[in-house]
Amino acid sequence: MVQAVKSLASKAAQIASTSASSLRQFPPKESLFNASSSSHTFFSPETWANLQKPPESSLTTFSHRIGLGNIVKNPDEIRQACTHPSYPPFYATHNAGEPTLSSNANLSTLGNSLLGLFATEYVRATYPHLPTRVLKAATSAYVGPRTCATVAREMGAGPLLRWNRPPPTSLTEPITINDALATIPRALTALVYQHRSLFTARKFAHSFFLSREVDLRPLLKFRDPKMALSLTVSKFQRERPISRLLKETGRLSNSPIFVVGIYSGSDKLGEGFGSSLKMAEYRAAEDSLHRLYLTRTPSDMLCLPSDAFSESDGFDSGEAVTPYVPGELGEVEVIYASKDRHT
């Protein structure tokens, strides 16, 4: 039901964005009933609206709004970036005599690889101790399909999207409007890379994707944080962790609160609270592990591998290129007592 409402809202926005002056014939002849005609085809407003091309003014406005007015100057390329692969067969069915439309299939594939590259190097350099499985989840949180669809809506690309929902089959998964919207930012990233350079495409990705704050704490879960912390501390050759009660209130009441800290020698590793000592100790161990694995590199010290590329990406361009200083790889894996692990 929710998906149907979203699809209807998208069609309404598309109809509203199509001005009557940009149409070759309005109202369309299919909508006029001719009593003398023996055959009359049923007129579908949704199908008619989906067949209309967005005007060049809307495409130009969109490219300038997202900062690509001086990079992608051809409105046809913006129109192609907003055309999902499901649309050309639908358009060819109703316009057999016109040339075949170009979709954003290749652009989306290239842009997806570029966004994955930029996000992976950024997350790895920003969180050097992040476990591999959490690194994959964090990369998806930054540039995954849901995020790409959200960015497309924030850009205002919804009315420009051209897609068609094919009938579901047992061999293919259904295509939703979020799947179609997600291809637009990927295709735009590929266009920036083709027209300018890898350096400029990275700036585009950082502006719309990697500048967002993503909370990674829910991605790092532990089945037994006390055991995981004990093994992690021994891996770093530190003193074994010891829990200490820091504060308490209402021990004999029905709503007590305990604050527990975990120490390794004189160093405080983490702190947690709870309605019982066991709960507070559990949260303190989890907080200690979060402080280690979510250690963040300061922004002024962040150095990415793609910093070694110049703006023109020329190896012999003679431009001053920022030297890349690789950071040290941290202890990235949680071997024991993590969620969904039995060892």
N, C-alpha and C positions, 0 to 999 in steps of 0.2 A: 504494500500500500504506500509506504513511504517513498519507494523508488518510483512508483507511478506518479506521485505528486511532484517529485523532483523533475521527472521527464516532462510533465505538463508545464511546469514553471519554465523549463529550458525552452520549450517550444514557444511559449508565450513571449519570452524575452527575444527569441529569434524573430518572431513576427513583428514585435514592436521595433526592432532594430532595422527592419526593412522598410525603407521609405517608398511611397508610391511613385515618386519621381524617378527612382532608379529602376523601375520595372518597365519592361517592353510593352506590356499590355495589362491594364488594371481597370476594372476587375478582370480576372482571367476568363477566357471564353468557356472553360469547363464549368464555371459556376453559373452560367446563364442557361436556363431551361428553355429549350426550343420545342414548342408543342407540335410543330410540323415534322420534326425529326422522329423517325421510327426507333432509332437507337439512342439511348441517353446513358452516358457513363456517370457513375456516382462520383461526386466531387468531394475530395478529402482535404480540408484546410491544412491539416498537419503535413500531409505529403506535399501539397503545393508550397507551403512555407519552407519545408526542408530542401526543396529544389531551387530556391532562390539564392543567388550569389550575394554575399555581403558586399555593399558598395565600397569603392576604393577609398572614400573619405573615412569610413570606419576603420579600414585596415591601416591607413596612414596615421590616423589618430592613435590607434592602439600601439603602433611601433614607436611613436614619439613618447607616448605615456610611459612605456617601460624602458626608455632610454636607448632605443635602437634605431632612431630616425636617421642618424648619420651613418649607420652601419648597414642596415638592410633597407635599401631605398626602393626596391621593386615591390609593389603591393602584391604581385602574384606569388612571390616567395612567402610572404606572410600568410596569404590565402592557402598555400600548400601546407604550411606548418600547422594550420588549423583544420586540415582535412584528414580525418581518420581513415585508415585503409578500408573500413566497412562502407564508406560512402561512394567511391567511384563505381562499383557494380550497381548500386541502387540508382545512381544518376544515369548510368548508361541504359538501364532498363526503360527509363522514361524519356530519354533523349538519345535515341539510337543514331541520329544523323550527326551528332556533335562529336568533337575529338574527345579521346579518353582523358579523364582528369588524373592529375598526379596527387598521390597521397603523401603523408609524412612518415611512411613506414621506414624508409632508409634513414631519414633524418632522426627519427625517434630512436632507432637502434644505436646510431652514432652518439647522439646526445646522452643516452642512458649510460653508455660506456664512459663518456667523459665525466658525467656527474658522479658515477661510481668511483672513478679515479680520484677526482678532487675530494670527495667526501672521505674516502679511505685514508688518503695521506693526511688530511686534516685531523680526523679522529685519532689516528695512530700517533701523530706528533703532539696533539693536545693532551691525550691521555696515554702516556707511554706504558703504564702498567695494566691496561685494560685487557681482560681475557679475550681469547679469539672469538668465542661464541657471542660475547657481549659486543665486541667490535662489529660483528656482522649485523647484530640487531640495531646498534647505534647508527651504522651507515644507512640502514633502511629507514630509520627514524628521520634522518636528515634529508635523504633524496629518494625515498621509497615511493610507491605508487600513490599512497594516500597523501603524502606531502606534496607531490607533483600536482595532484588534482586541486589541493588547497591553494597552491601558488597560482595555478591557472585562474581560479576564481578571483583571487586577490588582484591579479593583473587585469581582470575584466575581459577574459577571453571567452567566457561562456556564450555570449550572443554570436561570436564569430565561429564557434565550433560547428563543423559539418560532419555528421556521423549518422549511421543508421543501425538500429537494433535488429540484427538478423534473427530469424526464428531459431530457438534453441534446439540442439540435437544431442544425441547421446555421446557423440565423439568430441564435441567442442564445448567449452565453457561459455556461458552467456556473457555478452559484452554489456557493461553498464556505462552510464554516463561518466562515472569517475574514471573508468579505464580509458575512455576517449579523451577526457580532459587531461589526464596525466601525460599524454603524448605531446601536448603543446609545449610545455616548458622544455622538454627534452629536445624537440625539434628546433626550438629557438636557440638553445645552447649549441646545437650543431651548426646552425646558420652563422652564429657569431664566430665559431671556430673556422668555418669555411671562408668567411669574408675578411677576418682579421688574423687572429693567431690563437695559439693555445693559452697564452698569457691573458688575453682579453676574455676568452671563454671562461677562464678561471675566475676573473673579476666578476663576470656576470653570475657565475654560480655562487660565489661568496656573497654577492649582494642580495640574492633572492632566496638562497637556501642555507648557507653555512653561517650567516649572521644571526640565525635564530638560536635561542637558548633552549636546549633539550635536556630535560631531567633524566639522567641515566641511572639514578638510584633504583627505580623499579625494575630495571633490566638485570640487576645483579642480585640474585637470590641465593640463599644458602639453606640447605637442609639441616645442617648442624654447624652454626657459626662458631661455637666454642671450639669444636674439634678443628675446623678449618683455620681458625686463628692460631691455635696451638701449633699446628703443622707449618703454617706460614711463618710464624716467629722463629721456629727452629730452622727453617730454610734460610732465613736471614742471619742465623747464628746469634740470636739475641736471647736474653733471659726469658724463661717461660712466663706467660701472662698470668697475672694474679688479680682477682676481683676484689674490690674494696667498696664498702658501703660509704657513700659520701654524705647523703642526707636522707632523712625519712620524716614522715609525718602521718599521724593517725594509725599507728601500728595496731592498736586495739579497737579501731573503729571499723565500720563496714566499707570504708573507702580509703584505704591506706595508699600512700605514694612513697616509693623507694627510688633513690637515685644511686646508681652503681657506676663506678669507673673501673676500667681495666688498665693495669700498669705492666710495663716490662722494665723491671728495675725502677729507676726514678722517672721514666718517661711515661706519660699518660697516653694510651693508644686510642681510647674512645670512652664514650659515656652514654648511658641509657637510663630510662625511667620506666616504671610499670607499677601495677597494683600488687605485684608480688616480687620477691627477690629473684625468683627464677626468670620472670618476664624481663625485669630490668637488666639482669645479667645477659640474657639472650640479645636484647637490643644493644647493649654496650659492645658485645662481641661483633654484632653486625655493623655497628657504627665504626668500629676499629677497622674492619675489612673494607668498608666503603672509603674511609680516609686513605687507605693504601692504594686500592685499585682505581679509585677515581681521582688520584692526584693529578692536578691540572698544570700544564706548563704555562707560565705567564705569557701574555700576548706579546710583550716586547721581546721575549726570548724565543718565540715560535719561529721555526725555520722549516720550510716545506721543500721537498725535492724539486717541485716545479718552479721554485724560485731561481733555479739555475738557467731557466729559459728567459731569453730577452723578449721584448714586446713584438719583435718581428720574427722570432723563432729562427733566426739565421745563425748557423753555427760559425760562420766567418763574417758576421755583420760588423764586427769591430765595436759593438756597443759594450758598455760597462755592465757586466752581469754580476748579480749578487752571488758570492760564493756560498755553496751549500755545505753546512756543517751538520753531519748526521748526529742525531741525539742517541743516547744510550738506550738500548732495548731493556725494558724492565722485566720483572718476573710476571709474565703475562698469564700463566695458567693457574687455575685453582684445581689442584689434582684431587683433593679429597673433600668430602662433606659439602659439596656444592649441590644445588638443586638438580634433580633428575640424574644424579650419579650414584652408583651403588658401591664404589670402591673407596 
